[in-house]
């Protein structure tokens, strides 16, 4: 059994028990999260595809961590012009464990 959910402008294929690293959402560690933007659902033999989402379907989970990803370096450079810009960025994330898929 799996589902495809949309959150943070991205789509994720999830199963029960998966830990999902998504764009930061508000909430404390241990609090419940519901994803109601379910785009597709499969229980093994039957597949349901929403247009664009499935009404009444919900994926429930809870937050296991809030944090930041590793640092990425943004480096701009133009040769022969003495132009260099170095910038770093750490994107915030939320780790969610999927508990149940209800369709």
Phi and psi restraints in degrees (value plus and minus 20) as a CYANA .aco file:
   2 UNK   PHI    -169.3  -129.3
   2 UNK   PSI     146.3   186.3
   3 UNK   PHI    -164.6  -124.6
   3 UNK   PSI     139.1   179.1
   4 UNK   PHI    -134.6   -94.6
   4 UNK   PSI     100.3   140.3
   5 UNK   PHI    -136.8   -96.8
   5 UNK   PSI     134.1   174.1
   6 UNK   PHI    -134.3   -94.3
   6 UNK   PSI     108.6   148.6
   7 UNK   PHI    -177.0  -137.0
   7 UNK   PSI     122.2   162.2
   8 UNK   PHI      43.8    83.8
   8 UNK   PSI       6.6    46.6
   9 UNK   PHI      59.4    99.4
   9 UNK   PSI     -10.9    29.1
  10 UNK   PHI    -149.7  -109.7
  10 UNK   PSI     144.9   184.9
  11 UNK   PHI    -137.3   -97.3
  11 UNK   PSI     119.6   159.6
  12 UNK   PHI    -151.4  -111.4
  12 UNK   PSI     117.8   157.8
  13 UNK   PHI    -112.0   -72.0
  13 UNK   PSI     101.9   141.9
  14 UNK   PHI    -146.0  -106.0
  14 UNK   PSI     129.8   169.8
  15 UNK   PHI    -146.4  -106.4
  15 UNK   PSI     145.3   185.3
  16 UNK   PHI     -85.7   -45.7
  16 UNK   PSI     113.8   153.8
  17 UNK   PHI      73.5   113.5
  17 UNK   PSI     -30.6     9.4
  18 UNK   PHI     -89.8   -49.8
  18 UNK   PSI     129.6   169.6
  19 UNK   PHI    -127.3   -87.3
  19 UNK   PSI     101.6   141.6
  20 UNK   PHI    -129.3   -89.3
  20 UNK   PSI     110.1   150.1
  21 UNK   PHI    -123.4   -83.4
  21 UNK   PSI      85.4   125.4
  22 UNK   PHI    -138.4   -98.4
  22 UNK   PSI     153.3   193.3
  23 UNK   PHI     -79.9   -39.9
  23 UNK   PSI     130.2   170.2
  24 UNK   PHI     -78.6   -38.6
  24 UNK   PSI     111.6   151.6
  25 UNK   PHI    -144.3  -104.3
  25 UNK   PSI     133.8   173.8
  26 UNK   PHI     -93.1   -53.1
  26 UNK   PSI     123.7   163.7
  27 UNK   PHI     126.9   166.9
  27 UNK   PSI     137.1   177.1
  28 UNK   PHI    -111.7   -71.7
  28 UNK   PSI     143.2   183.2
  29 UNK   PHI     -84.4   -44.4
  29 UNK   PSI     108.7   148.7
  30 UNK   PHI      80.3   120.3
  30 UNK   PSI     -35.6     4.4
  31 UNK   PHI     -97.4   -57.4
  31 UNK   PSI     134.1   174.1
  32 UNK   PHI    -102.5   -62.5
  32 UNK   PSI     126.0   166.0
  33 UNK   PHI    -150.5  -110.5
  33 UNK   PSI     113.8   153.8
  34 UNK   PHI    -137.9   -97.9
  34 UNK   PSI     110.0   150.0
  35 UNK   PHI    -126.6   -86.6
  35 UNK   PSI      91.9   131.9
  36 UNK   PHI    -120.1   -80.1
  36 UNK   PSI     -23.8    16.2
  37 UNK   PHI    -108.1   -68.1
  37 UNK   PSI      49.8    89.8
  38 UNK   PHI    -111.5   -71.5
  38 UNK   PSI      96.3   136.3
  39 UNK   PHI    -111.0   -71.0
  39 UNK   PSI     -49.3    -9.3
  40 UNK   PHI    -172.0  -132.0
  40 UNK   PSI     129.5   169.5
  41 UNK   PHI    -162.6  -122.6
  41 UNK   PSI     117.1   157.1
  42 UNK   PHI    -157.8  -117.8
  42 UNK   PSI     113.5   153.5
  43 UNK   PHI    -130.7   -90.7
  43 UNK   PSI      -2.3    37.7
  44 UNK   PHI      93.9   133.9
  44 UNK   PSI     -70.8   -30.8
  45 UNK   PHI    -135.3   -95.3
  45 UNK   PSI     -40.1    -0.1
  46 UNK   PHI    -139.1   -99.1
  46 UNK   PSI     115.5   155.5
  47 UNK   PHI    -138.8   -98.8
  47 UNK   PSI     108.7   148.7
  48 UNK   PHI    -134.8   -94.8
  48 UNK   PSI     108.7   148.7
  49 UNK   PHI    -136.5   -96.5
  49 UNK   PSI     108.4   148.4
  50 UNK   PHI    -104.3   -64.3
  50 UNK   PSI     143.1   183.1
  51 UNK   PHI    -152.7  -112.7
  51 UNK   PSI      61.4   101.4
  52 UNK   PHI    -107.1   -67.1
  52 UNK   PSI     -39.7     0.3
  53 UNK   PHI    -149.9  -109.9
  53 UNK   PSI     142.7   182.7
  54 UNK   PHI    -108.5   -68.5
  54 UNK   PSI     103.9   143.9
  55 UNK   PHI     -92.3   -52.3
  55 UNK   PSI     114.1   154.1
  56 UNK   PHI      65.1   105.1
  56 UNK   PSI     -28.1    11.9
  57 UNK   PHI    -107.7   -67.7
  57 UNK   PSI     120.4   160.4
  58 UNK   PHI    -167.5  -127.5
  58 UNK   PSI     122.3   162.3
  59 UNK   PHI    -131.6   -91.6
  59 UNK   PSI     103.7   143.7
  60 UNK   PHI    -129.2   -89.2
  60 UNK   PSI     122.4   162.4
  61 UNK   PHI    -176.1  -136.1
  61 UNK   PSI    -195.1  -155.1
  62 UNK   PHI    -159.9  -119.9
  62 UNK   PSI     132.9   172.9
  63 UNK   PHI     -97.5   -57.5
  63 UNK   PSI     108.1   148.1
  64 UNK   PHI    -126.4   -86.4
  64 UNK   PSI     -40.7    -0.7
  65 UNK   PHI    -180.8  -140.8
  65 UNK   PSI     128.9   168.9
  66 UNK   PHI    -142.8  -102.8
  66 UNK   PSI     114.0   154.0
  67 UNK   PHI    -188.3  -148.3
  67 UNK   PSI    -184.1  -144.1
  68 UNK   PHI    -146.6  -106.6
  68 UNK   PSI     123.9   163.9
  69 UNK   PHI     -92.4   -52.4
  69 UNK   PSI     155.7   195.7
  70 UNK   PHI     -87.3   -47.3
  70 UNK   PSI     138.5   178.5
  71 UNK   PHI     -94.8   -54.8
  71 UNK   PSI     116.7   156.7
  72 UNK   PHI    -130.2   -90.2
  72 UNK   PSI     128.2   168.2
  73 UNK   PHI    -125.9   -85.9
  73 UNK   PSI     107.3   147.3
  74 UNK   PHI    -125.5   -85.5
  74 UNK   PSI      94.0   134.0
  75 UNK   PHI    -143.2  -103.2
  75 UNK   PSI      99.9   139.9
  76 UNK   PHI    -127.0   -87.0
  76 UNK   PSI     118.8   158.8
  77 UNK   PHI    -171.3  -131.3
  77 UNK   PSI     113.2   153.2
  78 UNK   PHI    -144.5  -104.5
  78 UNK   PSI     100.8   140.8
  79 UNK   PHI     -88.6   -48.6
  79 UNK   PSI     127.6   167.6
  80 UNK   PHI      43.9    83.9
  80 UNK   PSI     -10.5    29.5
  81 UNK   PHI    -139.2   -99.2
  81 UNK   PSI     -17.9    22.1
  82 UNK   PHI      37.2    77.2
  82 UNK   PSI      16.8    56.8
  83 UNK   PHI    -131.4   -91.4
  83 UNK   PSI      94.8   134.8
  84 UNK   PHI    -160.9  -120.9
  84 UNK   PSI     112.5   152.5
  85 UNK   PHI    -154.2  -114.2
  85 UNK   PSI     105.3   145.3
  86 UNK   PHI    -138.4   -98.4
  86 UNK   PSI     110.2   150.2
  87 UNK   PHI    -161.7  -121.7
  87 UNK   PSI     122.6   162.6
  88 UNK   PHI    -135.1   -95.1
  88 UNK   PSI     136.7   176.7
  89 UNK   PHI    -170.9  -130.9
  89 UNK   PSI     115.9   155.9
  90 UNK   PHI    -142.7  -102.7
  90 UNK   PSI      99.1   139.1
  91 UNK   PHI    -105.6   -65.6
  91 UNK   PSI     112.7   152.7
  92 UNK   PHI     -95.3   -55.3
  92 UNK   PSI     125.2   165.2
  93 UNK   PHI    -159.2  -119.2
  93 UNK   PSI     146.0   186.0
  94 UNK   PHI    -149.4  -109.4
  94 UNK   PSI     109.6   149.6
  95 UNK   PHI    -117.5   -77.5
  95 UNK   PSI     106.0   146.0
  96 UNK   PHI    -143.3  -103.3
  96 UNK   PSI     110.8   150.8
  97 UNK   PHI    -114.8   -74.8
  97 UNK   PSI     108.1   148.1
  98 UNK   PHI    -100.8   -60.8
  98 UNK   PSI     103.3   143.3
  99 UNK   PHI    -114.2   -74.2
  99 UNK   PSI     -77.3   -37.3
 100 UNK   PHI    -159.3  -119.3
 100 UNK   PSI     134.4   174.4
 101 UNK   PHI    -140.0  -100.0
 101 UNK   PSI      94.7   134.7
 102 UNK   PHI    -133.9   -93.9
 102 UNK   PSI     103.5   143.5
